[in-house]
């Protein structure tokens, strides 16, 4: 019996956005997808990506969509309050992150529920564009680890390279032509099994987050065929 596509569960607004955006992405980018078999899990997954361009969520979204894991992105709750855009994001089922919450678990409660519904939750653990001058991932924040330890769902490291050639970090100027090749590679799940059942302390979250960031960095190093820095840049709000 053929498996029903996960896309069949999606609402009208989500599908409408895909109908509008996907042909544009096909027009302006060439795609090199790797490791797609690592997305093939029953139930929910957490796709943890690097973040080096404001264009890269579109690149990763297309990768997930093309491989039957329609993504649900975590977005700052303030985006949902923007007129029109916020309503569309909400109707498309994207998930707000309440960063001003006093309780860190509450901040990602929507993501936890999404994983439990069997969805593919996509987020950048860095929480912002990398400040590393060579575009290697920085240290991550603990959101991905919290979701993973609460749900025991697979954490799939998803690295990409090429989005920054379409839209440079912090730039608003698109460089659409000639078409750029974007490479997206999914790795094997991050092993967090020894942390399941432990008390969720700061040290446990730090350990899990470090493993997730190591996995993303390793996938990116394979794509770039380069050696990453021995130490990741500390997380910072300051631009380089």
N, C-alpha and C positions, 0 to 999 in steps of 0.2 A: 504494500500500500504506500503510495507516494506521500511524502511529508508535506504538510500544508505550510506554505511560506509564512514566515513571521510577519511579513508586510501586510498580510490580510487582516491583522488586528488593528491597523492604524486608522485614525480618523480622517475626515475630509480635508481639514486644514493642513495636516502633515503632508498628505498626498499632493495637495495643490502646490505647496512650497517645493516639493521634489520635482513636480512637473515643470515648474518655472526655472528652478536653479540648475538642475542636473544637465540639461542641454547646454547651458552656458558654460558649465565647468568642462564638459566634454569638448566644447569648442576651443577653450583657451588653455587646456592642459593636456599633456600626454601622461599616461599613468603606468607605473611599474609596481605591481602589487606582489608582495612576497609573504609567505607564512600564513596564507589565508586559512589553512587547515586548523590553525590554532584558535580560530573563532568558533569552531564547530563543537559547541557544548550544548547539551540540553539545559534549559533553565537560564537564569540570569548570569551575566558576566560583568566585570568591571574592566573597561579599557582605559588604561592610564597612558597618556600621551605626553610627548615633549611639546613645548610651546615657544616658537621663535618668530611667529608672524601672526597678525590678525587674520590672515587668510587661511591659516592651517586648520581651523575648525571645519571649513568647507571641504578641504582635502580629505581629512579623516572621516567626515560624515559621508562623503562619496564612497570611500573605501569600505566603510561599514555597510552602507546601503547596497553596494554592488555585490556584497558577499552575504546577503540575507541576514544581517544583524542591524536592523534599523536603529540608529542611535538615539538615545535620550541624553542630552548634554546637561551638565550642571551649569547654571548661570547665576550671576549675582542677583539677589532679589530685587535690587533697584531697577534692573532692566525690565522687570515685569510691570513697573509703574510708568514706563514711557508710553505716551499715547499711541495707539494703533500698533506699534511694534510690540509693546508689552502684551497686548491682547493676542496678537498672532503667536507669539512665543508660548503664551499660556495655552492657547487652543491646540497648538502642535504638541502639547504634552511635555515640553521641556521642564526642567526641575530647578526651582529656586534654591539658592544656598543662602541661609540666613546668617551672614557673617557677624551681624551685631548681636547674635544670640549669646547669652551668658553660659549656655550649656552646649558644649561642642557637639554632642551627639544629636541634639535637636537641630543643629545647623545642617545636618546631612540626612535628616529623617526621611525626606522625600526620595532620596537616592536609595536608601535602604528598602523602602517600600517598592521602588521600581525593580530592584534586583529580585525581591521576593515574588514579584509578578512575572519574572522571567525575562525582563528587559535587558538590553545592553546599555549600561550606564557609562558614559564617556566623560572624562575629566582630565585636566592637567594638574597633577599634584603640586606643581610650582605655583599655581594660582595666578600667574602673570607671565608676561613675556620674559624669557631668560635675560638676565643682565650679563651673562658671560659674553665677552667680546668675540669669541669664536663660536658662539651659538651652541655650546654644550649645555645640557641640563644643569640647573642649580640644585641645591637642596630642596626637598619637597616639604609641603605642609602635610598635616596628618589626615586630611579628609579621606583619601583613598584607603588608607590603612584602617580607619574607623569603619568604613563601609564593609571592607573585606572581613574584618574580624567579627563584625556583627552578623554577617550573612554566610560566611565561609564560602562565598562564591569565588570562582577563578578570577585572578587578577592577570589580565593579558597586557604585557608591555607593548605599546604601539608606537613605533618611532617613524618619523617622516623627515624627508629632506627635499627641498625644492620650492616649498611655499614662499620662502623668503625671496626667491627670485621673481615672484609675481608681485609680492608686496613686501618691501623691506621692513625690518622691525621699526615700529613707531612711525612709519611713513603712511601717507594717505594717497600716494601716487601709484596706481596700478601700472604694471608693465606687462601687457597682455600678449604682445607679439614681438618676436617670434614665440610660438608656443613653448612653454617650459615643461620639462619632464618632472613630475613629482613622484618620489619613491615612498611607498608606505610598507612597513614590514611589521607583522605581528609575531611576537615571540611566544615561547611556551609559558604556561602559567607560573607566576612567582610562587615559590614554595613558602607558605606561611603556616603550614600544618602544625608545627611545634608550638605555635603561639595560640592556637585555638584553645579556648577554655581557661586561659590565664586571665588574671585580673588586668583590665585595660589601664595600665599605668603609663606615665610619660615615657618610661624606658622601653616598654613594649611597643608603643606607637612609634617611637623613634627608630627602633630596630626594624619594624615592618616597613616604615616609610623608606628607610635606607635601602632595604632589599628591592623595593619597587623602583626607586630611582636608579639603582645599579642596573636593574634589568632593562629599563628604558635606555640608559646610556650605552649598554652593551649592544643593543639592537641598532642604535644610531651609529656606533663605531663600525659595525659591519657594513651598514649602508655607505658610510663615508670612506671606508677602508682607511681609517685613521685611528690613532691611539688617543683616547680621551685624557684629560688631565688626571693626575694621581688623586687630586682632591676636588670635589665639586665646590663651586662658588657658594658661599652662604646665602641664604634667602635674604633679599633686601627689597625694599620698596623704591630705592633710589635707582634711577637710570644710570647706565655707564657714562 
